């Protein structure tokens, strides 16, 4: 994979590197060469200007890395003992995170365990570099959706919502309808987040496909006590679905008890939760629907409210809280949100509704149901 981002060019395969070198380029300024075995490419590289070039996690023949540095390139070596690639140039796929049949052995589980036992400055550096590169990959991914005319709409909600329940099915139908013309983004975990990604994933032109998918996953209602069984039920739907639609998940290893759901086709998983929360809200330029949730969802409501409170009118995105009783009695967020919005540019853009159909009228813009 390669992409241009401003003046930066990512080169992540030897074939791409060789093609570019053979085209006659004389300068690697702005190049970011990631994770390549360059043991036989030193002479070709050193024939060119290497000022302002960056080599991340690459392997060099003995002495070539020092020669690249002397020529003006920046070389960051592999960091030993890490469970993730700190220099990755793309978002995760579900198959990458669930790379073995037994969940405890998966990359997702290994990364969480490593993050909990980190003991050295190298570990901390590796996590910071990893999150930085995931952030860069996410920015590129989101920009591509906007160019394609599919802005991002967020669906937030609690992780405890069980498959097979009526609220889970409603969240899935919300994601299904929004996914007809928007890119659905969630926190990437289980519960309401998974339901929205599931709905977004199942194609709209296959009658009964969503109901079949809901029936399949309902056989394993929760990720507790067996994450592996929960994930396998999801992958059964993924493997049986032709023409699945893309959506985004932005989970975190900060919450080790929340595994990523396999229905988000692209996953930006972070170690640090604070940047992850801010980025999750930032990418949702088409607005956010807040389904009933608890502490995490309440935090997201007011983070989003803060962004809208200070935003220029042209930058305010809709906020839709679903569930009058939940948001006025169980967790009375709505009165404070309405008071904050009073007299501000955001006032006409905050909504309290009782049904996902009403939410669709606000952020779906007439999306098919």
C-alpha positions as CSV (number, residue, x, y, z in Angstrom):
1,X,0.0,0.0,0.0
2,X,1.1,3.5,-0.6
3,X,-0.4,6.9,-0.3
4,X,0.5,10.5,-0.6
5,X,-0.3,12.8,2.3
6,X,0.8,16.4,1.6
7,X,4.5,16.2,0.8
8,X,4.8,12.8,2.4
9,X,4.9,9.6,0.3
10,X,4.6,6.2,2.0
11,X,6.5,3.4,0.3
12,X,5.7,0.0,1.9
13,X,6.7,-2.6,-0.7
14,X,10.0,-3.3,-2.5
15,X,8.2,-3.4,-5.8
16,X,7.0,0.1,-5.3
17,X,10.4,1.3,-4.2
18,X,12.2,-0.3,-7.2
19,X,9.7,1.2,-9.6
20,X,10.2,4.7,-8.2
21,X,13.9,4.4,-8.1
22,X,14.0,3.1,-11.7
23,X,11.9,6.0,-12.9
24,X,14.9,8.3,-12.5
25,X,14.1,10.1,-9.2
26,X,17.1,11.9,-7.8
27,X,15.7,12.8,-4.4
28,X,13.8,10.9,-1.7
29,X,12.8,14.1,0.2
30,X,9.4,13.5,1.8
31,X,9.6,9.7,1.3
32,X,8.6,7.5,4.3
33,X,9.9,4.0,3.6
34,X,8.2,1.6,6.0
35,X,9.2,-1.9,7.1
36,X,11.3,-3.0,4.1
37,X,14.3,-5.3,3.8
38,X,16.8,-2.9,2.2
39,X,19.9,-5.1,2.6
40,X,20.4,-5.1,-1.2
41,X,19.2,-1.6,-1.9
42,X,21.9,0.5,-0.1
43,X,23.9,1.4,-3.2
44,X,20.8,2.5,-5.1
45,X,19.6,4.6,-2.2
46,X,22.9,6.3,-1.6
47,X,23.2,7.4,-5.2
48,X,20.3,9.8,-4.5
49,X,19.7,12.7,-2.2
50,X,18.4,11.4,1.1
51,X,17.8,14.7,2.9
52,X,14.4,14.8,4.5
53,X,13.7,11.1,3.9
54,X,12.5,8.7,6.7
55,X,13.2,5.0,7.1
56,X,10.9,3.3,9.7
57,X,11.6,-0.3,10.9
58,X,13.7,-1.1,7.8
59,X,16.5,-3.7,7.6
60,X,19.9,-2.5,6.2
61,X,23.1,-4.2,5.3
62,X,25.9,-3.6,7.8
63,X,26.9,0.0,7.7
64,X,24.2,1.2,5.3
65,X,22.0,2.6,8.0
66,X,24.8,4.8,9.2
67,X,25.5,5.9,5.6
68,X,21.9,6.8,5.1
69,X,22.0,8.9,8.3
70,X,25.2,10.7,7.1
71,X,23.5,11.4,3.8
72,X,20.7,13.2,5.6
73,X,18.1,10.5,6.1
74,X,16.4,9.7,9.4
75,X,16.5,6.0,10.4
76,X,14.3,4.6,13.1
77,X,15.1,1.0,13.8
78,X,12.7,-1.8,14.7
79,X,11.9,-1.8,18.4
80,X,12.4,-5.3,19.9
81,X,9.8,-7.0,22.1
82,X,6.8,-5.2,20.7
83,X,3.5,-7.0,20.0
84,X,2.5,-4.6,17.2
85,X,4.2,-2.9,14.3
86,X,4.8,0.7,15.5
87,X,5.3,1.9,11.9
88,X,2.3,0.3,10.3
89,X,1.0,2.3,7.3
90,X,-2.6,1.1,7.2
91,X,-5.6,0.5,9.4
92,X,-6.2,-3.0,10.8
93,X,-8.6,-5.5,9.3
94,X,-10.6,-7.8,11.6
95,X,-8.6,-10.8,10.2
96,X,-5.4,-9.2,11.4
97,X,-6.6,-8.6,14.9
98,X,-8.2,-12.1,15.1
99,X,-5.3,-13.9,13.5
100,X,-5.6,-17.2,15.4
101,X,-8.6,-19.4,16.3
102,X,-8.1,-19.0,20.0
103,X,-8.8,-15.5,21.1
104,X,-6.1,-15.6,23.9
105,X,-3.5,-16.1,21.2
106,X,-4.7,-13.4,18.8
107,X,-2.8,-10.2,18.0
108,X,-5.6,-8.3,19.7
109,X,-5.1,-10.2,23.0
110,X,-1.3,-10.2,22.7
111,X,-1.2,-6.4,22.2
112,X,-3.4,-5.8,25.2
113,X,-1.3,-8.1,27.4
114,X,1.9,-6.3,26.2
115,X,0.4,-2.9,26.9
116,X,-0.4,-3.9,30.5
117,X,3.0,-5.2,31.3
118,X,5.1,-2.6,29.5
119,X,8.2,-1.9,31.6
120,X,10.6,0.1,29.4
121,X,10.9,3.4,27.7
122,X,11.1,1.5,24.4
123,X,7.6,0.1,25.0
124,X,6.2,3.5,25.7
125,X,7.9,4.8,22.5
126,X,6.5,1.9,20.5
127,X,3.0,2.6,21.6
128,X,3.3,6.4,20.8
129,X,4.7,5.6,17.4
130,X,2.0,3.1,16.7
131,X,-0.8,5.5,17.6
132,X,0.8,8.2,15.5
133,X,0.9,6.0,12.4
134,X,-2.6,4.7,13.0
135,X,-3.7,8.3,13.2
136,X,-2.0,9.1,9.9
137,X,-3.6,6.0,8.2
138,X,-7.0,7.0,9.5
139,X,-6.7,10.5,8.2
140,X,-6.0,9.2,4.8
141,X,-8.8,6.7,5.0
142,X,-11.4,9.3,6.0
143,X,-10.2,11.7,3.3
144,X,-10.8,9.0,0.7
145,X,-14.4,8.6,1.9
146,X,-15.1,12.3,1.7
147,X,-13.7,12.4,-1.9
148,X,-16.0,9.5,-2.8
149,X,-19.0,11.5,-1.5
150,X,-19.5,9.3,1.6
151,X,-19.0,11.5,4.7
152,X,-18.7,9.8,8.1
153,X,-21.6,9.5,10.5
154,X,-21.0,8.3,14.1
155,X,-23.1,5.9,16.1
156,X,-22.3,5.8,19.8
157,X,-23.7,3.6,22.5
158,X,-23.1,1.1,25.3
159,X,-20.9,-2.0,25.0
160,X,-23.2,-4.1,27.2
161,X,-26.1,-4.3,24.7
162,X,-26.7,-8.0,23.9
163,X,-27.2,-9.6,20.6
164,X,-30.8,-10.9,20.2
165,X,-32.3,-8.0,22.1
166,X,-34.7,-5.5,20.5
167,X,-32.4,-2.5,21.1
168,X,-29.5,-4.4,19.4
169,X,-31.7,-5.0,16.4
170,X,-32.7,-1.4,16.3
171,X,-29.1,-0.2,16.4
172,X,-28.4,-2.6,13.5
173,X,-31.2,-1.2,11.5
174,X,-30.0,2.3,12.1
175,X,-26.5,1.4,10.8
176,X,-28.1,-0.5,7.9
177,X,-30.1,2.6,6.8
178,X,-27.2,5.1,7.4
179,X,-24.8,2.9,5.4
180,X,-26.8,3.3,2.2
181,X,-25.1,6.7,1.6
182,X,-22.9,7.5,4.5
183,X,-19.9,5.8,6.1
184,X,-20.8,4.5,9.6
185,X,-18.2,4.9,12.3
186,X,-18.4,3.6,15.9
187,X,-16.1,3.0,18.8
188,X,-15.4,-0.4,17.3
189,X,-16.4,-2.5,20.3
190,X,-19.3,-4.8,21.2
191,X,-22.9,-3.9,22.0
192,X,-24.5,-1.0,20.2
193,X,-21.2,-0.3,18.4
194,X,-21.1,-3.8,17.0
195,X,-24.8,-3.6,16.0
196,X,-24.3,-0.4,14.0
197,X,-21.2,-1.9,12.2
198,X,-23.2,-5.1,11.5
199,X,-26.0,-3.1,10.0
200,X,-23.7,-1.0,7.9
201,X,-21.9,-4.1,6.7
202,X,-24.8,-6.1,5.5
203,X,-25.7,-5.0,1.9
204,X,-29.0,-3.3,1.5
205,X,-30.0,-5.0,-1.8
206,X,-30.3,-8.5,-0.4
207,X,-33.8,-9.1,1.1
208,X,-33.7,-10.7,4.5
209,X,-29.9,-10.5,4.9
210,X,-29.9,-8.3,7.9
211,X,-32.5,-10.6,9.7
212,X,-30.4,-13.6,8.9
213,X,-27.3,-12.0,10.3
214,X,-29.1,-11.0,13.5
215,X,-30.3,-14.5,13.9
216,X,-26.8,-15.9,13.5
217,X,-25.0,-13.7,16.0
218,X,-27.9,-14.0,18.5
219,X,-26.7,-17.6,19.2
220,X,-23.8,-16.0,21.1
221,X,-25.4,-13.0,22.9
222,X,-22.4,-11.6,24.6
223,X,-18.6,-11.5,24.4
224,X,-18.7,-12.7,28.0
225,X,-17.6,-15.3,29.0
226,X,-16.0,-16.4,25.7
227,X,-14.7,-13.8,23.3
228,X,-13.6,-16.4,20.9
229,X,-17.2,-17.8,20.5
230,X,-18.6,-14.3,20.2
231,X,-16.1,-13.4,17.4
232,X,-16.6,-16.7,15.5
233,X,-20.4,-16.0,15.3
234,X,-19.6,-12.6,13.7
235,X,-17.0,-14.1,11.3
236,X,-19.7,-16.6,10.2
237,X,-21.8,-13.7,9.1
238,X,-18.8,-12.0,7.4
239,X,-17.8,-15.1,5.5
240,X,-21.4,-15.7,4.3
241,X,-22.0,-12.2,3.1
242,X,-21.2,-11.2,-0.4
243,X,-20.8,-7.5,-1.2
244,X,-20.4,-6.4,2.5
245,X,-20.2,-2.6,2.8
246,X,-17.4,-0.8,4.5
247,X,-17.5,0.9,7.9
248,X,-15.1,2.1,10.5
249,X,-14.3,1.1,14.1
250,X,-12.1,3.1,16.4
251,X,-11.5,1.0,19.5
252,X,-8.8,1.1,22.1
253,X,-6.6,-1.3,24.1
254,X,-7.2,0.9,27.1
255,X,-10.4,-1.0,27.6
256,X,-9.2,-4.6,27.6
257,X,-12.6,-5.9,28.4
258,X,-14.0,-4.6,25.0
259,X,-12.8,-6.7,22.1
260,X,-13.1,-5.2,18.6
261,X,-16.1,-6.3,16.6
262,X,-15.4,-8.0,13.3
263,X,-18.0,-6.1,11.3
264,X,-16.0,-2.9,11.0
265,X,-14.1,-3.5,7.8
266,X,-11.4,-1.0,8.8
267,X,-10.2,-0.6,12.4
268,X,-8.1,2.2,13.9
269,X,-7.1,0.7,17.2
270,X,-5.2,2.9,19.6
271,X,-3.4,2.3,22.9
272,X,-4.2,5.7,24.4
273,X,-7.9,6.4,24.9
274,X,-7.9,10.2,25.2
275,X,-6.7,10.8,21.6
276,X,-8.9,8.0,20.4
277,X,-12.0,9.6,21.8
278,X,-11.2,13.0,20.3
279,X,-10.4,11.5,16.9
280,X,-13.5,9.4,16.9
281,X,-15.7,12.5,17.3
282,X,-13.6,14.6,15.0
283,X,-14.0,12.3,12.0
284,X,-17.8,12.2,12.2
285,X,-18.5,15.2,10.0
286,X,-22.1,14.1,9.1
287,X,-23.1,14.1,12.8
288,X,-23.4,11.6,15.6
289,X,-26.3,9.5,16.9
290,X,-26.0,8.6,20.6
291,X,-27.9,5.5,21.6
292,X,-28.5,4.7,25.3
293,X,-25.2,4.1,27.1
294,X,-23.4,4.8,30.4
295,X,-20.1,6.4,31.3
296,X,-18.3,6.2,28.0
297,X,-21.3,7.4,26.0
298,X,-22.0,10.3,28.4
299,X,-18.3,11.3,28.0
300,X,-18.7,11.2,24.2
301,X,-21.9,13.3,24.3
302,X,-20.2,16.1,26.2
303,X,-16.9,16.0,24.3
304,X,-19.0,16.4,21.1
305,X,-21.0,19.1,22.8
306,X,-17.8,21.0,23.7
307,X,-16.6,20.9,20.1
308,X,-20.0,22.2,18.8
309,X,-20.3,24.8,21.6
310,X,-17.1,26.6,20.3
311,X,-17.5,25.8,16.6
312,X,-18.3,28.2,13.9
313,X,-21.9,27.7,12.6
314,X,-20.5,26.1,9.4
315,X,-18.7,23.5,11.4
316,X,-21.4,22.4,13.8
317,X,-22.5,18.7,13.2
318,X,-25.8,17.3,14.3
319,X,-26.1,15.5,17.7
320,X,-29.1,13.2,18.1
321,X,-29.8,11.5,21.4
322,X,-32.1,8.5,21.0
323,X,-34.3,7.5,24.0
324,X,-36.2,10.2,25.8
325,X,-36.5,8.4,29.1
326,X,-32.9,7.3,29.1
327,X,-31.5,10.8,28.5
328,X,-34.0,12.7,30.7
329,X,-34.6,10.3,33.6
330,X,-32.1,7.4,33.8
331,X,-29.1,9.7,32.9
332,X,-30.5,13.2,32.6
333,X,-28.0,14.4,30.0
334,X,-30.5,16.2,27.8
335,X,-31.4,19.1,30.2
336,X,-27.8,20.1,30.5
337,X,-27.1,19.7,26.8
338,X,-30.1,21.8,25.9
339,X,-29.0,24.5,28.4
340,X,-25.5,24.5,26.9
341,X,-26.9,24.8,23.4
342,X,-29.3,27.7,24.2
343,X,-28.4,30.8,22.1
344,X,-25.4,29.1,20.4
345,X,-24.9,28.1,16.8
346,X,-25.3,24.5,17.9
347,X,-28.9,25.0,19.3
348,X,-30.8,23.9,16.2
349,X,-28.5,20.9,15.7
350,X,-29.1,19.1,19.0
351,X,-32.1,16.7,19.0
352,X,-33.8,14.3,21.4
353,X,-35.9,11.5,19.7
354,X,-37.5,8.3,20.8
355,X,-36.9,6.1,17.7
356,X,-34.0,5.4,15.3
357,X,-36.4,6.4,12.4
358,X,-36.5,9.9,13.8
359,X,-32.7,9.9,14.1
360,X,-32.5,9.0,10.4
361,X,-34.6,12.0,9.5
362,X,-31.9,14.2,11.1
363,X,-28.6,12.6,10.0
364,X,-29.7,10.2,7.3
365,X,-31.0,12.8,4.9
366,X,-33.6,10.4,3.7
367,X,-31.4,7.3,3.7
368,X,-33.2,4.2,2.5
369,X,-34.8,2.2,5.3
